[in-house]
Amino acid sequence: MFDIEKYRVLAIDYVVLYGMKLVLAILILAIGAWIIKRLNRFISNLMIRKNVDPSLRPFLGSIIGVALWVVLIVVVISQIGVEMTSFIAVLGSAGLAIGLALQGSLSNFAGGVLILTIKPFRVGDFIDAQGQSGTVHLINIFNTVLKTADNKTIYLPNGPLASSVVVNYSVEATRRVELLFTVSVNNDIGKVRQLIQQLINEDERVLPEPEPAIVVTNFAEHAITISVRIWSKREEFWPLYWDMTEKAKAAFEANGIALPVPRREMLSSSATSSQATV
């Protein structure tokens, strides 16, 4: 005979037992959510005080928030009475599969964190990296965006970028301008040097320190190469380079400084035939 009283008592016991666990789990969830919200706000303010890069703050905050929510959910599920061994195993397997599938993206993410933390370059810097040159337009968590001088947009993945050589032209306040002038071997080197020195003295953009240098770097049969090394402020590098090149040409022409002329030897067909019969 069906004993309804027995099952009624059993149902009440289950409701009391699991009802209390459910109420406790909901309470833990509510308190945990409040604590996570407070912790996220504290971490956000801490990153602002520590001058963490603004591009990095949302991502670090999201990662920390997700980690805290995972811990909270695990605690809530264990409180209800669910077996955690299988749950953690499934969670670990899913994490491993996702990690393998997103291996490249995770590498770029790690590179982005390193770049934004170590700061080998900043937005506005002109850099040379991965065979590309340009001004840093944007530093994302997965890639860095460059703008070239001819207004092209280049996206560099942060993973390889963080582990490669980066030349930053915008770190130092000054740069060395190196000019190469090739003149005829028949010119007076002293006169050429004097003209170049005069151009240097007349240009206020040339810094007195380090001291400018005018040296002969190559001597060939028909030409002499003179290297001019001067220093300027970083932002005046290219204007000074272009102006000095143009002014030097005008000064050479005005003072009779000859440029090297290639020497060619031509043999006539008759001379060639005479040489062949001999």
C-alpha positions in Angstrom: 0.0 0.0 0.0 1.3 3.5 -0.9 2.4 5.3 2.2 1.8 9.0 1.4 2.8 10.1 4.8 6.3 8.7 4.4 6.9 10.5 1.1 5.4 13.7 2.5 7.9 13.6 5.4 10.7 12.8 3.0 9.8 15.7 0.7 9.6 18.1 3.7 13.1 16.9 4.7 14.5 17.5 1.3 12.8 20.9 1.0 14.2 21.9 4.4 17.7 20.5 3.7 18.2 21.8 0.1 16.0 24.9 0.7 18.3 26.1 3.4 21.3 25.4 1.1 19.7 27.2 -1.8 18.9 30.2 0.4 22.5 30.2 1.7 23.8 29.9 -1.8 21.7 32.9 -2.9 22.9 34.8 0.1 26.5 34.0 -0.7 25.9 35.0 -4.4 24.5 38.4 -3.4 27.2 39.2 -0.9 29.9 38.0 -3.3 28.5 40.1 -6.1 28.6 43.2 -3.8 32.2 42.4 -2.7 33.3 41.9 -6.4 31.8 45.2 -7.3 33.7 47.0 -4.5 36.9 45.2 -5.4 36.6 46.2 -9.1 36.1 49.8 -8.0 39.1 49.6 -5.7 41.3 48.0 -8.4 40.3 50.6 -10.9 41.2 53.5 -8.6 44.4 51.7 -7.7 45.4 51.5 -11.4 44.7 55.2 -11.8 46.9 56.0 -8.9 49.7 53.8 -10.2 49.4 55.5 -13.6 48.6 52.3 -15.4 48.1 52.9 -19.2 44.5 53.8 -19.9 44.4 51.3 -22.7 45.3 48.5 -20.3 42.9 49.4 -17.4 39.7 48.0 -18.9 41.3 44.7 -19.9 43.0 44.1 -16.5 39.7 45.0 -14.8 37.8 42.6 -16.9 40.3 39.7 -16.3 40.2 40.3 -12.6 36.4 40.6 -12.6 36.0 37.3 -14.5 38.4 35.5 -12.2 36.5 36.7 -9.1 33.2 35.6 -10.6 34.5 32.2 -11.5 35.6 31.7 -7.9 32.2 33.0 -6.6 30.2 30.6 -8.9 32.4 27.6 -7.8 31.7 28.5 -4.1 27.9 28.9 -4.8 27.7 25.6 -6.7 29.6 23.7 -4.0 27.3 25.1 -1.4 24.3 23.7 -3.2 25.8 20.3 -3.1 27.0 19.7 -6.7 30.0 17.5 -7.0 32.9 19.9 -7.8 35.5 17.3 -9.0 33.7 16.7 -12.3 32.8 20.4 -12.7 36.4 21.5 -12.2 37.6 18.8 -14.7 35.1 20.0 -17.3 36.0 23.6 -16.7 39.8 22.8 -17.0 39.3 20.9 -20.2 37.2 23.7 -21.7 39.9 26.2 -20.7 42.6 24.1 -22.3 40.7 23.7 -25.5 40.0 27.5 -25.7 43.6 28.2 -24.9 44.8 26.0 -27.7 42.3 27.5 -30.2 43.3 31.0 -29.3 47.0 30.5 -28.9 47.9 33.2 -31.4 45.4 35.7 -29.9 46.7 34.9 -26.4 50.2 35.6 -27.5 49.2 38.9 -28.9 47.3 39.7 -25.7 50.3 38.9 -23.6 52.4 41.1 -25.9 49.9 43.9 -25.6 50.1 43.7 -21.8 53.9 43.8 -21.9 53.9 46.8 -24.3 51.4 48.8 -22.3 53.3 47.9 -19.1 56.9 48.4 -20.1 56.1 51.1 -22.6 58.9 50.8 -25.2 56.9 53.3 -27.2 53.9 55.6 -26.8 51.2 57.0 -29.0 52.8 59.7 -31.2 56.3 58.1 -31.3 57.9 57.3 -34.6 59.2 53.7 -34.6 60.8 51.2 -36.8 59.8 47.6 -36.1 59.0 44.4 -38.0 60.3 45.9 -41.2 57.8 48.8 -40.9 58.2 52.4 -40.0 55.6 54.9 -38.9 54.0 57.0 -36.2 52.2 55.0 -33.4 48.6 55.9 -33.9 47.0 53.5 -31.4 48.1 50.7 -29.0 45.4 48.1 -28.7 45.6 45.0 -26.5 46.1 42.7 -29.6 47.8 44.9 -32.1 49.5 48.3 -32.6 48.4 50.7 -35.3 51.0 52.7 -37.2 50.5 55.6 -39.6 53.1 56.0 -42.3 54.4 59.2 -43.8 52.3 58.6 -46.9 49.2 58.0 -44.7 49.1 54.2 -44.9 47.7 52.3 -41.9 49.7 49.3 -40.7 48.5 46.8 -38.1 51.3 45.0 -36.2 50.4 42.1 -34.0 51.6 42.7 -30.4 53.0 39.1 -29.9 55.9 39.4 -32.4 56.2 43.1 -31.7 56.9 42.6 -28.0 59.7 40.1 -28.7 61.4 41.9 -31.6 63.8 44.8 -32.0 62.0 48.2 -31.9 63.8 51.4 -32.9 62.2 54.4 -31.3 63.2 57.7 -32.9 61.1 59.8 -30.5 62.7 59.0 -27.1 65.8 61.3 -27.3 65.4 65.0 -27.5 68.2 65.3 -30.1 69.3 63.4 -33.2 72.4 63.3 -35.4 72.0 64.5 -39.0 74.6 62.8 -41.3 75.1 64.3 -44.8 77.3 62.8 -47.5 78.7 65.1 -50.2 80.7 63.6 -53.2 82.9 66.1 -55.1 85.5 65.8 -57.7 89.0 64.8 -56.7 90.4 68.0 -58.3 88.7 70.2 -55.7 90.5 71.9 -52.8 89.3 69.9 -49.8 90.0 72.9 -47.5 87.7 75.1 -49.6 84.9 72.5 -49.6 85.3 72.2 -45.8 85.2 75.9 -45.4 82.0 76.2 -47.4 80.3 73.5 -45.4 81.4 75.0 -42.1 80.0 78.3 -43.2 76.6 76.7 -43.8 76.7 75.1 -40.4 77.5 78.4 -38.7 74.7 80.2 -40.4 72.0 77.7 -39.4 70.7 78.2 -35.9 69.1 74.7 -35.9 72.6 73.1 -35.7 73.4 72.5 -32.0 76.9 73.4 -30.8 77.1 70.3 -28.7 78.1 67.6 -29.7 80.5 69.5 -31.9 79.9 69.2 -35.7 82.3 67.1 -37.6 83.4 67.4 -41.3 85.6 64.4 -42.3 86.7 62.7 -45.5 85.2 59.2 -45.4 86.1 57.9 -48.9 88.8 58.7 -51.5 88.4 57.2 -55.0 90.1 57.8 -58.4 87.6 60.5 -59.5 85.7 61.5 -56.3 86.0 62.4 -52.7 83.2 61.7 -50.2 82.9 64.1 -47.3 80.8 63.2 -44.3 79.1 65.9 -42.3 77.8 65.0 -38.9 75.7 67.6 -37.1 73.1 67.5 -34.3 69.7 69.0 -34.1 66.5 68.8 -32.1 64.4 65.8 -32.9 61.6 67.7 -34.6 64.0 69.6 -36.8 65.9 66.6 -38.1 64.3 66.3 -41.6 63.9 70.1 -42.3 67.6 70.5 -41.4 68.6 67.6 -43.6 66.7 68.8 -46.6 67.8 72.4 -46.3 71.5 71.6 -45.8 71.5 69.4 -48.8 69.9 72.1 -51.0 72.1 74.9 -49.6 75.3 72.8 -50.1 74.5 72.3 -53.8 73.9 76.0 -54.3 77.1 76.9 -52.4 79.2 74.4 -54.5 77.8 75.8 -57.8 78.4 79.4 -56.7 82.0 78.7 -55.7 83.1 76.5 -58.6 83.2 73.2 -56.7 83.0 70.5 -59.3 81.1 67.3 -58.9 82.7 64.0 -60.0 82.2 63.1 -63.7 82.4 59.4 -64.5 85.2 58.6 -66.9 84.4 56.4 -69.8 86.8 54.8 -72.4 85.4 54.1 -75.8 87.1 51.9 -78.4 86.4 52.3 -82.1 85.6 49.3 -84.3 88.8 49.9 -86.3 91.0 49.9 -83.2 89.3 46.7 -82.1 90.0 45.1 -85.5 93.6 46.2 -85.5 94.1 44.7 -82.0 92.4 41.5 -83.3 94.9 41.1 -86.2 97.9 41.6 -84.0 
